[in-house]
Amino acid sequence: MTKVALLAGGDYSPPRGDFDLYIGIDRGALRLLENGFALDWAVGDFDSISEEEMTKIVSSGARIYQSPAEKNDTDTELALKLLFKTYPLAQATLFGAFGGRVDHFLSNIFLPSDPDLQPYMRQIHLANDTNFISYYPKGEHTVDTHPEMTYLAFMTDEETELSILGTKYELTAANYFKKKIYSSNEAIGKPITLTVPSGYVVVIESKD
């Protein structure tokens, strides 16, 4: 299993953990170099990079995947597709996914909506110091949480009667109410069972 850190161009969040491969996405490539991280791949159209900055990225020896500015994928989607094409079993943690442009932020939150990325959703995580996001497809799942994260939220990608057991506030057929996001829940030291009738669910762990 290849552990991969990807750094996007949102609010800077340094990769935390041990990784086998570091991928810089557009300006994220420059940020990796500037902060002393390895840069193995640089992916994007690099439309926010000056010629001088691009020279620095090229001279780093990283593998460069430069795309046209006009394309169907965001730079982040392109990076993930290239990654899973090369390493189908990779575990990908995306940093720098929050903040910045709202359209990019929402594209990052709903990455599994892309049909090419949907099969890999369990291998994709978004992280910074106060948030950790995972994805769960249709079916029943045991949710593993990080003890340092205080709160849990569950957001569906479509209208579906989600079931949540083992949390401070459970959601079952007996008390079901419809919301796009069920926020401010908490883990209570018990196994959490999540049942997703259709589509997928975004699970957000967070702390203040």
Short mmCIF file of the C-alpha atoms (twelve columns), coordinates in Angstrom:
data_MODEL
# 
_entry.id   MODEL 
# 
loop_
_atom_site.group_PDB 
_atom_site.id 
_atom_site.type_symbol 
_atom_site.label_atom_id 
_atom_site.label_alt_id 
_atom_site.label_comp_id 
_atom_site.label_asym_id 
_atom_site.label_seq_id 
_atom_site.Cartn_x 
_atom_site.Cartn_y 
_atom_site.Cartn_z 
_atom_site.pdbx_PDB_model_num 
ATOM 1   C CA . MET A 1   0.000   0.000  0.000   1 
ATOM 2   C CA . THR A 2   1.429   3.364  -1.046  1 
ATOM 3   C CA . LYS A 3   0.722   6.258  1.328   1 
ATOM 4   C CA . VAL A 4   0.479   9.515  -0.575  1 
ATOM 5   C CA . ALA A 5   0.278   13.141 0.561   1 
ATOM 6   C CA . LEU A 6   -1.190  15.626 -1.897  1 
ATOM 7   C CA . LEU A 7   -0.976  19.365 -1.274  1 
ATOM 8   C CA . ALA A 8   -3.561  21.529 -3.025  1 
ATOM 9   C CA . GLY A 9   -3.653  25.312 -3.309  1 
ATOM 10  C CA . GLY A 10  -6.160  26.206 -0.600  1 
ATOM 11  C CA . ASP A 11  -5.207  27.431 2.866   1 
ATOM 12  C CA . TYR A 12  -1.760  26.022 3.593   1 
ATOM 13  C CA . SER A 13  -1.804  22.919 5.760   1 
ATOM 14  C CA . PRO A 14  1.477   20.985 6.097   1 
ATOM 15  C CA . PRO A 15  1.301   17.229 5.507   1 
ATOM 16  C CA . ARG A 16  1.234   15.359 8.829   1 
ATOM 17  C CA . GLY A 17  2.409   11.747 8.926   1 
ATOM 18  C CA . ASP A 18  4.705   9.416  7.052   1 
ATOM 19  C CA . PHE A 19  4.224   9.207  3.300   1 
ATOM 20  C CA . ASP A 20  5.840   7.347  0.435   1 
ATOM 21  C CA . LEU A 21  4.988   9.928  -2.237  1 
ATOM 22  C CA . TYR A 22  4.428   13.692 -2.186  1 
ATOM 23  C CA . ILE A 23  2.326   15.312 -4.907  1 
ATOM 24  C CA . GLY A 24  2.049   19.071 -5.306  1 
ATOM 25  C CA . ILE A 25  -1.090  20.301 -7.039  1 
ATOM 26  C CA . ASP A 26  -0.484  23.562 -8.931  1 
ATOM 27  C CA . ARG A 27  0.774   26.090 -6.332  1 
ATOM 28  C CA . GLY A 28  0.885   23.251 -3.802  1 
ATOM 29  C CA . ALA A 29  4.026   22.012 -5.587  1 
ATOM 30  C CA . LEU A 30  5.812   25.266 -4.774  1 
ATOM 31  C CA . ARG A 31  4.567   25.179 -1.186  1 
ATOM 32  C CA . LEU A 32  6.001   21.698 -0.647  1 
ATOM 33  C CA . LEU A 33  9.412   22.877 -1.807  1 
ATOM 34  C CA . GLU A 34  9.282   26.119 0.186   1 
ATOM 35  C CA . ASN A 35  8.472   24.236 3.391   1 
ATOM 36  C CA . GLY A 36  11.147  21.567 3.088   1 
ATOM 37  C CA . PHE A 37  9.023   18.651 1.890   1 
ATOM 38  C CA . ALA A 38  9.857   16.286 -0.927  1 
ATOM 39  C CA . LEU A 39  8.214   16.907 -4.291  1 
ATOM 40  C CA . ASP A 40  7.821   13.721 -6.310  1 
ATOM 41  C CA . TRP A 41  5.037   14.785 -8.680  1 
ATOM 42  C CA . ALA A 42  3.807   18.231 -9.682  1 
ATOM 43  C CA . VAL A 43  0.357   18.235 -11.285 1 
ATOM 44  C CA . GLY A 44  -1.787  21.018 -12.728 1 
ATOM 45  C CA . ASP A 45  -2.111  23.692 -15.352 1 
ATOM 46  C CA . PHE A 46  0.144   25.953 -13.240 1 
ATOM 47  C CA . ASP A 47  -1.787  29.047 -14.292 1 
ATOM 48  C CA . SER A 48  -1.121  30.607 -10.876 1 
ATOM 49  C CA . ILE A 49  2.651   30.038 -11.107 1 
ATOM 50  C CA . SER A 50  5.172   32.562 -12.465 1 
ATOM 51  C CA . GLU A 51  7.912   31.521 -14.905 1 
ATOM 52  C CA . GLU A 52  10.518  31.862 -12.161 1 
ATOM 53  C CA . GLU A 53  8.465   29.695 -9.792  1 
ATOM 54  C CA . MET A 54  7.894   27.110 -12.518 1 
ATOM 55  C CA . THR A 55  11.645  26.929 -13.108 1 
ATOM 56  C CA . LYS A 56  12.091  26.133 -9.412  1 
ATOM 57  C CA . ILE A 57  9.533   23.312 -9.646  1 
ATOM 58  C CA . VAL A 58  11.122  21.862 -12.788 1 
ATOM 59  C CA . SER A 59  14.638  22.044 -11.329 1 
ATOM 60  C CA . SER A 60  13.504  20.074 -8.260  1 
ATOM 61  C CA . GLY A 61  13.553  16.892 -10.353 1 
ATOM 62  C CA . ALA A 62  9.862   16.199 -9.751  1 
ATOM 63  C CA . ARG A 63  7.837   14.396 -12.379 1 
ATOM 64  C CA . ILE A 64  5.776   17.125 -14.060 1 
ATOM 65  C CA . TYR A 65  2.235   16.539 -15.298 1 
ATOM 66  C CA . GLN A 66  1.172   19.812 -16.910 1 
ATOM 67  C CA . SER A 67  -2.342  20.017 -18.309 1 
ATOM 68  C CA . PRO A 68  -4.142  22.610 -20.443 1 
ATOM 69  C CA . ALA A 69  -5.949  25.311 -18.490 1 
ATOM 70  C CA . GLU A 70  -9.184  24.392 -20.277 1 
ATOM 71  C CA . LYS A 71  -10.125 20.888 -19.123 1 
ATOM 72  C CA . ASN A 72  -13.011 18.975 -17.577 1 
ATOM 73  C CA . ASP A 73  -11.193 18.127 -14.329 1 
ATOM 74  C CA . THR A 74  -9.970  20.354 -11.534 1 
ATOM 75  C CA . ASP A 75  -6.244  20.079 -10.890 1 
ATOM 76  C CA . THR A 76  -7.012  18.045 -7.753  1 
ATOM 77  C CA . GLU A 77  -9.253  15.619 -9.633  1 
ATOM 78  C CA . LEU A 78  -6.563  15.246 -12.296 1 
ATOM 79  C CA . ALA A 79  -3.893  14.522 -9.663  1 
ATOM 80  C CA . LEU A 80  -6.008  11.847 -7.991  1 
ATOM 81  C CA . LYS A 81  -6.862  10.188 -11.293 1 
ATOM 82  C CA . LEU A 82  -3.189  10.050 -12.252 1 
ATOM 83  C CA . LEU A 83  -2.357  8.661  -8.825  1 
ATOM 84  C CA . PHE A 84  -4.896  5.836  -8.885  1 
ATOM 85  C CA . LYS A 85  -3.996  4.964  -12.467 1 
ATOM 86  C CA . THR A 86  -0.412  4.434  -11.315 1 
ATOM 87  C CA . TYR A 87  -1.084  3.124  -7.793  1 
ATOM 88  C CA . PRO A 88  -4.613  1.654  -7.659  1 
ATOM 89  C CA . LEU A 89  -4.264  0.697  -3.971  1 
ATOM 90  C CA . ALA A 90  -2.847  4.049  -2.826  1 
ATOM 91  C CA . GLN A 91  -4.112  5.712  0.335   1 
ATOM 92  C CA . ALA A 92  -4.385  9.409  -0.538  1 
ATOM 93  C CA . THR A 93  -4.502  12.224 2.028   1 
ATOM 94  C CA . LEU A 94  -5.240  15.636 0.569   1 
ATOM 95  C CA . PHE A 95  -3.947  18.689 2.435   1 
ATOM 96  C CA . GLY A 96  -4.629  22.305 1.446   1 
ATOM 97  C CA . ALA A 97  -8.154  21.357 0.377   1 
ATOM 98  C CA . PHE A 98  -9.943  23.957 2.513   1 
ATOM 99  C CA . GLY A 99  -10.219 27.724 2.184   1 
ATOM 100 C CA . GLY A 100 -9.479  29.680 -0.957  1 
ATOM 101 C CA . ARG A 101 -12.061 29.636 -3.725  1 
ATOM 102 C CA . VAL A 102 -15.443 28.239 -2.627  1 
ATOM 103 C CA . ASP A 103 -15.970 26.350 -5.899  1 
ATOM 104 C CA . HIS A 104 -12.644 24.553 -5.441  1 
ATOM 105 C CA . PHE A 105 -13.481 23.838 -1.796  1 
ATOM 106 C CA . LEU A 106 -16.841 22.273 -2.717  1 
ATOM 107 C CA . SER A 107 -15.262 20.297 -5.561  1 
ATOM 108 C CA . ASN A 108 -12.839 18.856 -3.027  1 
ATOM 109 C CA . ILE A 109 -15.590 17.981 -0.551  1 
ATOM 110 C CA . PHE A 110 -17.524 16.088 -3.215  1 
ATOM 111 C CA . LEU A 111 -14.611 14.385 -4.994  1 
ATOM 112 C CA . PRO A 112 -16.404 10.989 -5.114  1 
ATOM 113 C CA . SER A 113 -19.104 12.550 -7.297  1 
ATOM 114 C CA . ASP A 114 -16.647 12.127 -10.166 1 
ATOM 115 C CA . PRO A 115 -17.395 8.659  -11.661 1 
ATOM 116 C CA . ASP A 116 -13.674 7.974  -12.165 1 
ATOM 117 C CA . LEU A 117 -12.905 8.660  -8.489  1 
ATOM 118 C CA . GLN A 118 -15.993 7.028  -7.005  1 
ATOM 119 C CA . PRO A 119 -14.451 3.506  -6.864  1 
ATOM 120 C CA . TYR A 120 -11.566 4.911  -4.797  1 
ATOM 121 C CA . MET A 121 -13.556 6.986  -2.296  1 
ATOM 122 C CA . ARG A 122 -12.548 4.873  0.724   1 
ATOM 123 C CA . GLN A 123 -8.903  5.580  -0.173  1 
ATOM 124 C CA . ILE A 124 -9.328  9.379  -0.214  1 
ATOM 125 C CA . HIS A 125 -9.113  11.598 2.878   1 
ATOM 126 C CA . LEU A 126 -9.006  15.369 3.332   1 
ATOM 127 C CA . ALA A 127 -7.123  16.727 6.327   1 
ATOM 128 C CA . ASN A 128 -5.827  19.751 8.165   1 
ATOM 129 C CA . ASP A 129 -5.087  20.413 11.838  1 
ATOM 130 C CA . THR A 130 -8.760  20.606 12.853  1 
ATOM 131 C CA . ASN A 131 -10.633 18.461 10.300  1 
ATOM 132 C CA . PHE A 132 -10.455 14.969 8.825   1 
ATOM 133 C CA . ILE A 133 -12.852 13.878 6.068   1 
ATOM 134 C CA . SER A 134 -13.599 10.339 4.891   1 
ATOM 135 C CA . TYR A 135 -16.103 8.869  2.438   1 
ATOM 136 C CA . TYR A 136 -18.383 5.848  2.746   1 
ATOM 137 C CA . PRO A 137 -20.314 4.330  -0.186  1 
ATOM 138 C CA . LYS A 138 -23.641 2.527  -0.198  1 
ATOM 139 C CA . GLY A 139 -23.756 -0.235 2.419   1 
ATOM 140 C CA . GLU A 140 -23.168 -0.780 6.135   1 
ATOM 141 C CA . HIS A 141 -19.879 0.384  7.630   1 
ATOM 142 C CA . THR A 142 -18.016 0.553  10.908  1 
ATOM 143 C CA . VAL A 143 -16.615 4.061  11.225  1 
ATOM 144 C CA . ASP A 144 -13.161 4.396  12.771  1 
ATOM 145 C CA . THR A 145 -12.657 7.799  14.381  1 
ATOM 146 C CA . HIS A 146 -9.649  9.772  15.615  1 
ATOM 147 C CA . PRO A 147 -9.800  10.225 19.420  1 
ATOM 148 C CA . GLU A 148 -8.368  13.755 19.235  1 
ATOM 149 C CA . MET A 149 -11.288 14.918 17.094  1 
ATOM 150 C CA . THR A 150 -14.247 16.082 19.194  1 
ATOM 151 C CA . TYR A 151 -17.117 16.302 16.754  1 
ATOM 152 C CA . LEU A 152 -18.665 14.223 13.994  1 
ATOM 153 C CA . ALA A 153 -20.839 15.252 11.068  1 
ATOM 154 C CA . PHE A 154 -22.449 13.207 8.307   1 
ATOM 155 C CA . MET A 155 -23.399 14.671 4.946   1 
ATOM 156 C CA . THR A 156 -25.180 12.769 2.182   1 
ATOM 157 C CA . ASP A 157 -24.661 13.403 -1.511  1 
ATOM 158 C CA . GLU A 158 -28.322 12.673 -2.310  1 
ATOM 159 C CA . GLU A 159 -31.660 12.186 -0.546  1 
ATOM 160 C CA . THR A 160 -31.309 8.969  1.470   1 
ATOM 161 C CA . GLU A 161 -32.447 7.739  4.897   1 
ATOM 162 C CA . LEU A 162 -29.131 7.498  6.673   1 
ATOM 163 C CA . SER A 163 -28.770 5.401  9.846   1 
ATOM 164 C CA . ILE A 164 -26.175 6.258  12.522  1 
ATOM 165 C CA . LEU A 165 -25.662 4.018  15.571  1 
ATOM 166 C CA . GLY A 166 -23.136 4.206  18.409  1 
ATOM 167 C CA . THR A 167 -22.827 8.004  18.572  1 
ATOM 168 C CA . LYS A 168 -24.069 10.497 21.169  1 
ATOM 169 C CA . TYR A 169 -27.002 11.307 18.891  1 
ATOM 170 C CA . GLU A 170 -28.221 8.262  16.980  1 
ATOM 171 C CA . LEU A 171 -30.310 8.430  13.823  1 
ATOM 172 C CA . THR A 172 -32.681 5.547  13.126  1 
ATOM 173 C CA . ALA A 173 -35.989 4.920  11.381  1 
ATOM 174 C CA . ALA A 174 -37.712 5.669  14.701  1 
ATOM 175 C CA . ASN A 175 -36.413 9.247  14.942  1 
ATOM 176 C CA . TYR A 176 -35.390 9.986  11.346  1 
ATOM 177 C CA . PHE A 177 -35.500 13.581 10.166  1 
ATOM 178 C CA . LYS A 178 -34.243 14.877 6.845   1 
ATOM 179 C CA . LYS A 179 -31.203 17.153 6.696   1 
ATOM 180 C CA . LYS A 180 -28.400 17.652 4.188   1 
ATOM 181 C CA . ILE A 181 -25.812 17.524 6.966   1 
ATOM 182 C CA . TYR A 182 -26.148 16.025 10.449  1 
ATOM 183 C CA . SER A 183 -23.588 18.047 12.399  1 
ATOM 184 C CA . SER A 184 -22.302 18.415 15.983  1 
ATOM 185 C CA . ASN A 185 -22.521 14.705 16.783  1 
ATOM 186 C CA . GLU A 186 -19.910 13.003 18.978  1 
ATOM 187 C CA . ALA A 187 -18.219 9.641  19.375  1 
ATOM 188 C CA . ILE A 188 -18.796 8.022  22.805  1 
ATOM 189 C CA . GLY A 189 -16.214 5.254  22.782  1 
ATOM 190 C CA . LYS A 190 -18.509 2.713  21.142  1 
ATOM 191 C CA . PRO A 191 -18.333 1.182  17.643  1 
ATOM 192 C CA . ILE A 192 -20.126 3.458  15.187  1 
ATOM 193 C CA . THR A 193 -22.283 1.767  12.572  1 
ATOM 194 C CA . LEU A 194 -23.218 3.807  9.512   1 
ATOM 195 C CA . THR A 195 -25.812 2.510  7.049   1 
ATOM 196 C CA . VAL A 196 -25.944 4.227  3.674   1 
ATOM 197 C CA . PRO A 197 -28.959 3.150  1.552   1 
ATOM 198 C CA . SER A 198 -27.729 4.867  -1.625  1 
ATOM 199 C CA . GLY A 199 -25.078 7.229  -2.941  1 
ATOM 200 C CA . TYR A 200 -22.319 8.019  -0.477  1 
ATOM 201 C CA . VAL A 201 -21.762 9.865  2.787   1 
ATOM 202 C CA . VAL A 202 -19.127 12.430 3.695   1 
ATOM 203 C CA . VAL A 203 -17.964 11.842 7.298   1 
ATOM 204 C CA . ILE A 204 -16.373 14.894 8.902   1 
ATOM 205 C CA . GLU A 205 -14.349 14.680 12.108  1 
ATOM 206 C CA . SER A 206 -13.440 18.038 13.610  1 
ATOM 207 C CA . LYS A 207 -12.268 19.909 16.677  1 
ATOM 208 C CA . ASP A 208 -12.253 23.549 17.754  1 
# 
